[in-house]
Amino acid sequence: MQRKSILLVFFLCFFTNSFASYILIPMDAKTQKNHLKAYGITYWLIEQNQKVKWLLNYRGGAFLVSDSKRIQNECLIRGVSYELISDSRTAEILDDIGSPSKNMNAVLLEKAPKIAVYSPSGKQPWDDAVTLVLTYAEIPYDVIYDTEVLNDALLLYDWLHLHHEDFTGQYGKFYRAYRNAAWYIEQQKNAETLANDLGFKKVSEAKLAVAQKIKAYVLGGGFMFAMCSATDSFDIALAAQQLDICEPMFDGDGTTPNYQLQLDFNSTFAFKEFVIERDPNVYEFSSIDQTALRQIPKESDYFSLMEYSAKWDPVPTMLNQNHTALVKGFMGQTTAYNRSQIKSDILVLGENKLNNEARYIHGIKGKGFFTFYGGHDPEDYTHRVGDPKTELELHPTSPGYRLILNNVLFPAAKKKKQKT
C-alpha cells in the first residue's frame, strides 16, 4: 500500500511537471522568498526577448512567463520562488484577472529599459538606494554625470535615476555641519572645476543647465525617477532659473533681491508656491519638505499606498505593486512632501494621512513620466553621512525597495498612446 502511494505521488508530480507550460513568479508575502531578485529575474527575461506578463494586483503583482528549464534554473540560482502551472490553470488565472469585477490586469512587458544613474564619480553602489538595489537585483545600469548629460547622452537611455543631488548649487546645504570637513571641501572644489571645464562660471549655472537637459529628456518621452534631495532641489532649480538664490559662501556673490517673489512655478514638475529656505546654516531647501515638522515616532512611522483601478489606471497601479499596502517610513534630507504645495495634476501614490504628507508621487510631463520618492534608504531609518551600507541580503522582501523596482520595470510595459 505504501509503495502504491509513493508511486501515485511520483506519477502526479511527473504528470504536473510534464504538462506545465508556464512559470508563475509569485510576489505575495507568504510565497516569495526574494521579491527584489524576482525583479532582476524579470528584467533578465525581458532582455532574453521572453514575453512576460505582469499580473497587476494578483498575488502581490506576480510575473508570468512560458516555462523552460533554463528559467527554472535561473530562479533556483538567484533564490527566487516560482511555481509551474499548466495551460488550463494559466487560462483560469488570466480569465479571473480579466473579469470586470476584479481590480486586476495583465500587462505585457516588452522591452528591457536601458538604465542610467546620474551620479558623481567615486560614489559606491551603496551610497544610493537605487544603485544598491539595482546591484543586488542584478539589473545592469550605466553611471553618467554632468558632462554626459550636457553632451546629450540621455538620448541613449529609457530610464534615468537622479542620485541624491543638489541642483541648486548649494552643495547639499551641508555648510553648517561640514564646511570644514575634508570631503566637503574636496567635493566643492571638484564641482567648481567641473563647472568651469564645462564653460560655466558657477556650479549653480552648470546644475541648472543639467536640470534643463533632464527636463527636455522627460518632455521627449523619457522616464525619470528621483529620491530625497534630488526631487525638491530639481524643481527649485527650474523655478529659479532666471535668478541667483545662492548665498556668497556658495558662489562668491549675493542673491537676486526679492527672489522669492520671482520664482516661476510654471517651470516645475511637481511643486508650487513653495518658500525657499534662505539661511545657509539651515539643513533644508524649502517648505516643500516636511522633515523638520514631523512629530512621528519611528515605531509608528508608516505610509499607505493608494489603490487605483488596474484596468483604467494601469500606470499608478504598476508603480504601487506590493505585498503590503503599508510601508515603513524612512528619513532623508527630503523625507516627505507638503500636500498643499503639490500641483493638482500630480498623483499621490503613497501618503501619511495623519501627518498630511505625501511620500511617493508621480506625474506626466510632455511625452514622459517622472516619479519622486521621499527619503534616503527604505531600510535605514535615519541614514547619515558615514553610516555603513544597508545589507539587502537581510531585506530581500523590502516593500520600500519594491517601489523603486516597480519604477525600473515600468518603462518595459506596453502602453497605450497618450495625448500630448
C-alpha positions as CSV (number, residue, x, y, z in Angstrom):
1,M,0.0,0.0,0.0
2,Q,2.8,2.4,0.9
3,R,4.6,1.6,-2.3
4,K,1.5,2.4,-4.3
5,S,1.1,5.7,-2.5
6,I,4.7,6.7,-3.3
7,L,4.2,5.7,-7.0
8,L,1.0,7.7,-7.1
9,V,2.7,10.8,-5.7
10,F,5.6,10.4,-8.2
11,F,3.2,10.0,-11.1
12,L,1.2,13.1,-10.1
13,C,4.3,15.2,-9.8
14,F,5.7,13.9,-13.1
15,F,2.3,14.4,-14.8
16,T,2.0,18.0,-13.4
17,N,5.6,19.0,-14.4
18,S,5.3,17.3,-17.8
19,F,2.2,19.4,-18.7
20,A,3.3,22.6,-17.1
21,S,3.6,25.3,-19.8
22,Y,4.1,28.4,-17.7
23,I,6.2,29.7,-14.8
24,L,4.5,31.9,-12.3
25,I,6.7,34.1,-10.1
26,P,4.5,35.0,-7.2
27,M,5.1,38.3,-5.4
28,D,2.8,37.8,-2.3
29,A,4.1,37.9,1.2
30,K,3.7,34.2,2.0
31,T,5.2,32.6,-1.0
32,Q,8.0,34.7,-2.5
33,K,11.4,34.4,-0.7
34,N,13.2,37.2,-2.5
35,H,11.0,39.9,-4.0
36,L,13.9,42.1,-5.0
37,K,15.7,39.4,-7.0
38,A,12.4,38.5,-8.6
39,Y,12.6,41.9,-10.4
40,G,16.1,41.0,-11.6
41,I,14.9,37.7,-13.0
42,T,12.0,39.5,-14.8
43,Y,14.4,42.1,-16.2
44,W,16.7,39.3,-17.4
45,L,13.7,37.5,-19.1
46,I,12.8,40.7,-21.0
47,E,16.4,41.1,-22.1
48,Q,16.2,37.5,-23.4
49,N,13.1,38.6,-25.6
50,Q,10.8,36.5,-23.4
51,K,7.2,37.6,-23.3
52,V,6.5,38.4,-19.6
53,K,3.1,39.4,-18.2
54,W,2.9,41.5,-15.1
55,L,-0.2,40.4,-13.3
56,L,-1.3,43.6,-11.5
57,N,-2.9,43.0,-8.1
58,Y,-2.7,39.3,-8.5
59,R,-0.6,37.7,-5.7
60,G,1.3,40.9,-5.0
61,G,2.0,41.7,-8.7
62,A,3.2,38.3,-9.9
63,F,5.0,37.7,-13.2
64,L,4.0,35.0,-15.8
65,V,6.3,33.6,-18.5
66,S,6.4,30.5,-20.6
67,D,8.2,27.6,-19.0
68,S,11.7,26.5,-19.7
69,K,14.4,24.6,-17.8
70,R,16.8,27.5,-18.2
71,I,14.4,29.9,-16.4
72,Q,13.8,27.4,-13.6
73,N,17.5,27.0,-13.1
74,E,18.0,30.8,-13.1
75,C,15.3,31.2,-10.4
76,L,16.9,28.5,-8.3
77,I,20.4,30.1,-8.6
78,R,19.1,33.5,-7.6
79,G,16.8,32.2,-4.8
80,V,13.6,33.3,-6.4
81,S,10.4,31.4,-5.7
82,Y,8.4,30.1,-8.6
83,E,5.6,27.8,-9.5
84,L,4.9,25.6,-12.5
85,I,1.4,25.8,-13.8
86,S,-0.5,24.2,-16.7
87,D,-2.1,25.8,-19.8
88,S,-5.6,25.3,-18.3
89,R,-4.6,26.8,-14.9
90,T,-2.9,29.8,-16.7
91,A,-6.1,30.4,-18.7
92,E,-8.2,30.3,-15.5
93,I,-5.9,32.9,-13.9
94,L,-6.0,35.2,-16.9
95,D,-9.8,34.9,-17.2
96,D,-10.1,35.7,-13.5
97,I,-7.8,38.7,-13.9
98,G,-9.8,39.9,-17.0
99,S,-13.1,39.8,-15.1
100,P,-14.7,43.3,-15.0
101,S,-15.5,42.7,-11.3
102,K,-11.8,42.2,-10.4
103,N,-9.4,45.1,-9.8
104,M,-6.6,43.3,-11.7
105,N,-4.9,43.5,-15.1
106,A,-2.3,41.6,-17.1
107,V,0.3,43.9,-18.7
108,L,2.8,42.7,-21.2
109,L,6.4,43.7,-20.6
110,E,8.1,44.2,-24.0
111,K,11.5,45.8,-23.9
112,A,14.1,46.0,-21.2
113,P,14.7,49.6,-20.5
114,K,18.3,50.9,-20.8
115,I,19.1,52.5,-17.4
116,A,21.3,55.4,-16.5
117,V,22.1,56.7,-13.0
118,Y,23.0,60.3,-12.7
119,S,25.8,60.2,-10.1
120,P,29.2,61.8,-9.5
121,S,32.3,59.6,-9.9
122,G,33.7,57.9,-6.9
123,K,30.3,57.1,-5.4
124,Q,29.8,53.5,-4.3
125,P,26.7,51.5,-5.2
126,W,25.6,51.6,-1.5
127,D,25.7,55.4,-1.4
128,D,22.3,55.4,-3.0
129,A,19.3,53.2,-2.5
130,V,18.7,52.8,-6.3
131,T,22.2,51.7,-7.2
132,L,22.2,49.5,-4.2
133,V,19.0,47.6,-5.2
134,L,19.9,47.5,-8.9
135,T,23.2,45.9,-8.0
136,Y,21.5,43.4,-5.6
137,A,18.8,42.5,-8.1
138,E,21.4,42.1,-10.9
139,I,19.9,44.7,-13.1
140,P,22.5,46.5,-15.3
141,Y,22.9,50.2,-15.4
142,D,25.4,52.9,-16.6
143,V,26.6,55.9,-14.5
144,I,26.6,59.3,-16.1
145,Y,27.0,62.8,-14.8
146,D,27.1,66.4,-15.9
147,T,29.4,66.0,-18.9
148,E,27.4,63.2,-20.4
149,V,24.0,64.8,-19.8
150,L,25.1,68.1,-21.4
151,N,26.5,66.1,-24.4
152,D,23.1,64.5,-24.9
153,A,23.9,61.1,-23.7
154,L,20.4,60.8,-22.2
155,L,19.2,60.0,-25.8
156,L,20.7,56.6,-25.3
157,Y,18.6,55.7,-22.3
158,D,15.0,54.9,-21.5
159,W,15.1,55.4,-17.7
160,L,17.1,57.8,-15.6
161,H,17.6,57.9,-11.8
162,L,18.8,61.1,-10.1
163,H,21.3,60.3,-7.3
164,H,20.9,62.5,-4.1
165,E,21.9,65.6,-6.0
166,D,21.6,69.3,-5.2
167,F,20.6,71.0,-8.4
168,T,20.6,74.5,-6.7
169,G,24.4,74.7,-6.4
170,Q,24.4,74.9,-2.6
171,Y,26.3,71.7,-2.1
172,G,23.5,69.9,-0.3
173,K,23.1,72.6,2.3
174,F,25.8,70.8,4.4
175,Y,27.5,74.1,5.1
176,R,26.9,74.5,8.8
177,A,27.8,70.9,9.8
178,Y,30.5,70.0,7.3
179,R,32.1,73.2,5.8
180,N,35.4,72.3,7.4
181,A,35.3,68.6,6.6
182,A,37.9,67.4,4.1
183,W,35.2,65.6,2.0
184,Y,33.0,68.7,1.8
185,I,36.0,71.0,0.7
186,E,37.0,68.4,-1.9
187,Q,33.5,68.0,-3.3
188,Q,33.1,71.8,-3.6
189,K,36.5,72.1,-5.3
190,N,35.6,69.2,-7.8
191,A,32.2,70.7,-8.5
192,E,33.7,74.1,-9.3
193,T,36.4,72.6,-11.5
194,L,33.9,70.6,-13.5
195,A,31.5,73.6,-13.9
196,N,34.4,75.7,-15.2
197,D,35.5,72.9,-17.5
198,L,32.0,72.8,-18.9
199,G,32.1,76.5,-19.6
200,F,30.1,77.8,-16.6
201,K,31.2,80.4,-14.1
202,K,29.2,78.9,-11.3
203,V,28.2,75.5,-10.1
204,S,24.6,76.7,-9.9
205,E,24.7,77.6,-13.6
206,A,26.0,74.2,-14.5
207,K,23.4,72.4,-12.4
208,L,20.6,74.4,-13.9
209,A,21.8,73.5,-17.4
210,V,21.8,69.9,-16.4
211,A,18.3,70.1,-14.9
212,Q,17.0,71.7,-18.1
213,K,18.5,68.9,-20.2
214,I,16.9,66.3,-17.9
215,K,13.6,68.2,-18.2
216,A,13.9,68.1,-22.0
217,Y,14.6,64.4,-21.8
218,V,11.4,63.8,-19.9
219,L,9.3,66.0,-22.2
220,G,10.6,64.0,-25.1
221,G,9.4,60.7,-23.6
222,G,12.0,59.7,-21.0
223,F,11.3,58.1,-17.6
224,M,12.8,59.9,-14.6
225,F,13.0,58.6,-11.0
226,A,14.4,60.7,-8.2
227,M,14.7,60.3,-4.4
228,C,15.4,62.5,-1.5
229,S,17.0,65.9,-2.2
230,A,17.2,65.3,-6.0
231,T,13.4,65.7,-6.0
232,D,12.8,69.2,-4.5
233,S,16.2,70.7,-5.5
234,F,15.4,69.8,-9.1
235,D,12.1,71.8,-9.0
236,I,13.7,74.6,-7.1
237,A,16.4,75.0,-9.7
238,L,13.8,75.1,-12.5
239,A,11.7,77.7,-10.6
240,A,14.7,79.9,-10.0
241,Q,16.3,79.5,-13.5
242,Q,16.4,83.3,-14.1
243,L,17.5,84.1,-10.5
244,D,20.5,83.8,-8.1
245,I,19.4,82.1,-4.9
246,C,22.9,81.1,-3.7
247,E,24.4,83.0,-0.8
248,P,28.1,84.2,-1.1
249,M,29.7,81.1,0.6
250,F,28.3,79.0,-2.2
251,D,29.0,81.1,-5.3
252,G,31.0,84.2,-4.2
253,D,28.4,86.8,-4.8
254,G,25.0,88.0,-3.5
255,T,21.5,86.8,-4.4
256,T,18.8,88.4,-6.6
257,P,16.8,90.9,-4.5
258,N,13.3,89.6,-3.5
259,Y,13.9,86.3,-5.5
260,Q,11.1,84.5,-3.6
261,L,8.5,86.7,-5.3
262,Q,10.0,86.0,-8.8
263,L,10.0,82.2,-8.7
264,D,8.4,80.6,-11.8
265,F,6.3,77.7,-10.6
266,N,5.1,77.0,-14.2
267,S,8.5,75.6,-15.0
268,T,8.5,73.0,-12.2
269,F,7.5,69.3,-12.4
270,A,5.6,68.7,-9.2
271,F,5.7,71.5,-6.7
272,K,4.1,75.0,-6.5
273,E,4.0,78.0,-4.1
274,F,6.9,76.9,-2.0
275,V,9.2,79.1,0.1
276,I,12.9,78.8,-0.3
277,E,15.0,78.5,2.9
278,R,17.5,81.3,2.6
279,D,19.6,80.6,5.7
280,P,22.8,78.7,4.6
281,N,23.1,77.3,8.1
282,V,19.7,75.5,7.9
283,Y,19.8,72.0,6.5
284,E,16.8,72.4,4.3
285,F,16.0,73.7,0.8
286,S,12.4,74.9,1.1
287,S,9.0,74.5,2.6
288,I,8.3,71.5,0.2
289,D,9.9,69.1,2.7
290,Q,8.3,68.2,6.0
291,T,11.3,66.7,7.7
292,A,11.7,69.3,10.4
293,L,7.9,69.4,11.1
294,R,7.4,65.7,11.6
295,Q,6.4,64.5,15.1
296,I,6.1,60.8,14.3
297,P,7.9,58.1,16.4
298,K,9.9,55.7,14.4
299,E,7.8,52.8,15.6
300,S,4.6,54.3,14.1
301,D,6.2,55.9,11.0
302,Y,4.4,54.3,8.1
303,F,2.8,55.4,4.8
304,S,0.0,53.8,2.9
305,L,-0.1,53.0,-0.8
306,M,-3.1,54.4,-2.7
307,E,-5.3,51.9,-4.6
308,Y,-6.0,52.7,-8.3
309,S,-8.0,50.9,-10.9
310,A,-5.7,48.3,-12.5
311,K,-7.8,48.3,-15.7
312,W,-8.4,52.1,-16.1
313,D,-5.2,53.4,-14.3
314,P,-2.5,50.8,-15.0
315,V,0.4,53.2,-14.6
316,P,-0.1,54.1,-10.9
317,T,-1.2,50.5,-10.3
318,M,2.1,49.2,-11.7
319,L,4.1,51.7,-9.6
320,N,2.3,50.6,-6.4
321,Q,2.5,46.8,-6.8
322,N,3.5,45.3,-3.4
323,H,2.7,42.6,-1.0
324,T,1.5,45.1,1.6
325,A,-0.4,48.4,1.5
326,L,1.5,49.7,4.5
327,V,5.2,50.7,4.0
328,K,7.7,51.6,6.7
329,G,8.7,55.2,6.6
330,F,12.3,56.4,6.4
331,M,14.1,59.7,6.7
332,G,16.3,61.7,4.3
333,Q,17.3,65.3,3.7
334,T,14.0,65.4,1.9
335,T,11.6,63.0,3.6
336,A,8.1,63.9,2.7
337,Y,6.2,66.5,0.7
338,N,3.8,69.2,1.9
339,R,0.5,68.2,0.3
340,S,-0.6,71.9,-0.1
341,Q,2.5,72.5,-2.4
342,I,1.9,69.6,-4.8
343,K,0.4,70.5,-8.1
344,S,-3.2,69.3,-8.7
345,D,-2.3,67.1,-11.7
346,I,0.2,65.0,-9.7
347,L,-0.8,61.6,-8.5
348,V,-0.1,60.8,-4.8
349,L,0.9,57.1,-4.7
350,G,1.9,56.9,-1.1
351,E,0.9,59.1,1.9
352,N,0.8,59.5,5.6
353,K,-2.7,60.9,6.2
354,L,-2.2,61.6,9.9
355,N,0.7,64.0,9.1
356,N,-0.9,65.3,5.9
357,E,2.2,64.4,3.9
358,A,2.9,62.7,0.6
359,R,5.8,60.3,0.4
360,Y,5.7,59.0,-3.1
361,I,4.3,60.9,-6.1
362,H,4.1,60.5,-9.9
363,G,3.3,62.7,-12.9
364,I,3.3,63.1,-16.7
365,K,5.4,65.8,-18.3
366,G,5.1,66.1,-22.1
367,K,5.5,62.6,-23.5
368,G,7.4,61.3,-20.5
369,F,6.9,60.3,-16.8
370,F,8.5,61.1,-13.5
371,T,8.3,59.7,-10.0
372,F,9.5,61.4,-6.8
373,Y,10.2,59.3,-3.7
374,G,11.0,60.9,-0.4
375,G,13.7,59.6,2.0
376,H,17.2,58.2,1.6
377,D,17.1,54.4,2.2
378,P,13.9,52.3,2.8
379,E,15.7,50.0,5.2
380,D,17.9,52.6,7.1
381,Y,15.5,54.9,9.0
382,T,17.9,57.8,9.7
383,H,20.8,57.4,7.3
384,R,23.6,59.8,8.0
385,V,27.0,60.7,6.4
386,G,29.4,57.9,7.1
387,D,26.8,55.3,8.1
388,P,27.5,51.7,7.0
389,K,25.8,50.4,3.9
390,T,22.5,48.6,4.0
391,E,22.9,44.8,3.5
392,L,20.0,43.9,1.2
393,E,20.6,40.2,1.9
394,L,18.9,41.0,5.2
395,H,15.9,42.7,3.5
396,P,15.1,40.6,0.4
397,T,11.4,41.3,0.8
398,S,11.6,45.0,1.5
399,P,8.3,46.8,0.5
400,G,10.1,50.1,0.3
401,Y,12.7,48.9,-2.1
402,R,10.0,47.2,-4.2
403,L,8.6,50.6,-5.1
404,I,11.9,51.5,-6.6
405,L,12.0,48.4,-8.7
406,N,8.4,48.9,-9.9
407,N,9.7,52.1,-11.4
408,V,12.6,50.3,-13.1
409,L,10.2,47.8,-14.8
410,F,7.5,50.4,-15.6
411,P,9.1,51.6,-18.9
412,A,9.1,48.0,-20.2
413,A,5.3,47.8,-20.1
414,K,3.2,48.1,-23.3
415,K,1.3,51.3,-23.0
416,K,-1.5,53.0,-25.0
417,K,-0.6,56.1,-26.8
418,Q,-1.2,59.2,-24.7
419,K,-2.4,62.6,-25.7
420,T,0.2,65.3,-25.6
